[in-house]
Amino acid sequence: MSRRRRLGERGQGLVEFSFLVPVFMLLLLGMLEFGFVFDHTLTIQYASREGARVGSALANGGGKLGCGTGQSPNWTTVDPLVIAAVNRVLTSPGSRVTVDAIPTIRIFKAGSNGEELGPVNVWTYAPGAGPDVDGKKLDFTESSVGWPACSRTNGNPADSIGVSLAYTYRFATPLGGILRFFGGTGWSSLAVSDRTVMSLNPTPDSQ
């Protein structure tokens, strides 16, 4: 009788264990996936912040403000340098971000609440096909220009520049497949986005 009871208890323990393993696996994979998402999100945030910082510091590129003859002589270099700053963060040795999962980078004139006012410059992912900055081709090309740097003003009030990125994070663990097996939606990717807005800084030779 005692031997039969021990076998029954052992069988009950196996059944309970089989129910608990999937729960533990989901918790473990969920924590791992959250850590990966958090890491990728920090990189995206840092990239947009670096781009906005460069755009804020350069303003119109220097020289007399405006898009006329003799004004803003270096304005064409501004946005490539902004994109280069973003690109540098995305491709840095510690970055786990997949750059081809960022279809566009947007440079825009921002309102008081950080919203896009309308004029936007869109840079589209094109590996190695962008302009040359510091001897290296950028992975993004300018596909539309709505707000040229020569039209930006750092007077009073100064314009605010925004840089935004949209990123598709692809799951690194089998979490999505497991959720689908248990009747979930079975996610395999997650949309991550960030934008940074900064006021344009005065440049020494702007008038």
C-alpha positions in Angstrom: 0.0 0.0 0.0 2.8 2.4 0.9 4.7 1.6 -2.3 1.6 2.3 -4.4 1.2 5.6 -2.5 4.8 6.6 -3.2 4.4 5.9 -6.9 1.2 7.9 -6.9 2.9 10.9 -5.2 5.8 10.6 -7.7 3.3 10.7 -10.6 1.5 13.7 -9.1 4.8 15.5 -8.7 5.6 14.9 -12.4 2.2 16.2 -13.5 2.6 19.4 -11.3 6.2 19.9 -12.6 4.9 19.6 -16.2 2.4 22.4 -15.5 5.0 24.7 -13.8 7.8 24.4 -16.4 5.9 26.4 -19.1 5.1 29.1 -16.6 8.8 29.4 -15.5 9.9 29.4 -19.2 7.5 32.2 -20.0 8.7 34.2 -17.0 12.4 33.6 -17.9 12.0 34.4 -21.6 9.8 37.4 -20.8 12.6 38.8 -18.5 15.2 38.2 -21.2 13.2 39.7 -23.9 12.4 42.8 -21.8 16.1 43.2 -21.2 16.8 43.1 -24.9 14.0 45.6 -25.7 15.3 47.9 -23.0 18.8 47.8 -24.4 17.7 48.5 -27.9 15.4 51.3 -26.8 18.3 53.0 -24.9 20.4 52.9 -28.1 17.6 54.4 -30.2 17.1 57.2 -27.6 20.8 57.9 -27.5 20.9 58.0 -31.3 18.1 60.5 -31.6 19.6 62.6 -28.8 23.0 62.7 -30.5 21.4 63.7 -33.9 19.4 66.5 -32.2 22.5 67.7 -30.3 24.5 68.1 -33.5 21.6 69.8 -35.4 21.2 72.2 -32.5 24.9 73.1 -32.3 25.2 73.6 -36.1 22.0 75.5 -36.6 22.2 76.9 -40.2 25.8 75.8 -40.6 27.3 79.2 -39.8 27.4 82.5 -41.6 24.6 85.0 -42.1 21.2 83.4 -41.7 19.1 82.9 -44.8 19.1 81.0 -48.0 20.2 83.9 -50.3 23.5 84.5 -52.0 26.3 84.7 -49.4 24.1 83.4 -46.6 24.5 80.1 -44.7 27.4 79.0 -46.9 27.8 75.6 -45.2 24.1 74.7 -44.8 24.3 71.6 -47.1 26.7 69.9 -44.6 24.4 70.2 -41.6 21.9 67.3 -42.1 24.5 64.8 -43.3 26.4 65.5 -40.0 23.2 65.0 -38.1 22.6 61.7 -39.8 26.3 60.8 -39.3 25.9 61.3 -35.5 22.8 59.0 -35.5 24.5 56.4 -37.7 27.6 56.4 -35.5 25.6 55.5 -32.4 23.5 52.8 -34.3 26.7 51.1 -35.6 28.9 51.6 -32.5 30.6 48.4 -31.2 28.2 48.2 -28.2 25.0 48.6 -30.2 22.8 45.6 -30.8 20.4 47.5 -33.1 19.9 46.2 -36.6 20.2 49.4 -38.7 18.1 47.9 -41.6 15.2 47.8 -39.2 15.2 51.6 -39.2 13.5 52.6 -42.6 13.7 56.4 -42.1 15.2 59.1 -39.9 13.2 62.3 -39.8 14.6 65.8 -39.2 11.9 68.3 -38.5 11.0 71.7 -37.2 9.4 71.2 -33.8 6.7 73.2 -32.0 6.6 74.2 -28.4 5.4 70.7 -27.4 7.9 68.9 -29.5 5.4 68.1 -32.3 6.2 68.3 -36.0 5.2 71.6 -37.4 5.2 70.4 -41.0 8.5 70.9 -42.7 10.3 67.6 -42.5 13.5 66.2 -44.0 13.3 62.4 -44.5 16.4 60.2 -44.8 15.8 56.7 -46.1 17.9 53.6 -45.3 20.3 52.8 -48.1 23.4 51.0 -46.9 26.6 52.7 -48.1 24.7 54.9 -50.5 24.6 58.1 -48.5 26.8 61.2 -48.6 30.4 60.9 -47.5 31.1 62.2 -44.0 34.7 61.9 -42.6 35.7 59.4 -45.3 32.7 57.1 -44.7 29.5 56.6 -46.6 26.3 57.0 -44.6 23.7 54.3 -44.6 20.9 56.8 -45.2 20.1 59.0 -48.2 18.0 62.1 -48.2 14.7 61.3 -49.9 12.8 64.5 -49.3 13.7 68.1 -48.1 11.0 70.2 -46.4 13.2 72.2 -44.0 16.6 73.1 -45.4 19.2 74.1 -42.9 19.6 77.5 -44.4 16.1 78.4 -43.4 16.6 77.6 -39.7 17.0 80.5 -37.3 18.7 80.6 -34.0 17.7 84.2 -33.2 15.0 85.2 -30.7 12.9 83.1 -30.7 15.1 80.3 -31.9 13.7 77.4 -34.0 13.7 73.9 -32.4 15.0 70.9 -34.3 13.7 67.4 -33.8 15.2 64.1 -34.8 13.0 61.0 -34.7 13.6 57.3 -35.4 11.1 54.4 -35.8 12.6 50.9 -35.2 11.2 47.4 -35.6 12.6 45.3 -32.8 12.7 41.6 -33.7 12.3 39.1 -30.8 15.5 37.4 -29.9 13.9 34.5 -27.9 11.1 32.0 -28.8 8.7 33.9 -26.6 6.4 34.9 -29.5 6.1 31.3 -30.7 5.4 30.0 -27.2 2.7 32.6 -26.7 1.1 31.6 -30.0 1.2 27.9 -28.9 -0.8 28.7 -25.8 -3.3 30.8 -27.8 -1.6 34.2 -27.7 -1.0 36.5 -30.6 2.5 35.2 -31.2 4.4 38.5 -31.5 7.6 38.3 -33.4 8.5 42.0 -33.4 7.8 45.2 -31.5 7.6 48.8 -32.8 10.1 51.1 -30.9 10.3 54.9 -31.6 11.9 57.9 -30.1 12.3 61.6 -30.8 14.5 64.3 -29.3 13.8 68.0 -29.7 16.4 70.8 -28.9 16.4 74.5 -29.4 19.0 75.8 -31.9 22.1 77.2 -30.3 23.6 80.6 -31.4 26.6 80.2 -33.6 29.5 82.8 -33.4 29.1 84.1 -37.0 25.3 84.1 -37.4 23.6 87.4 -37.8 
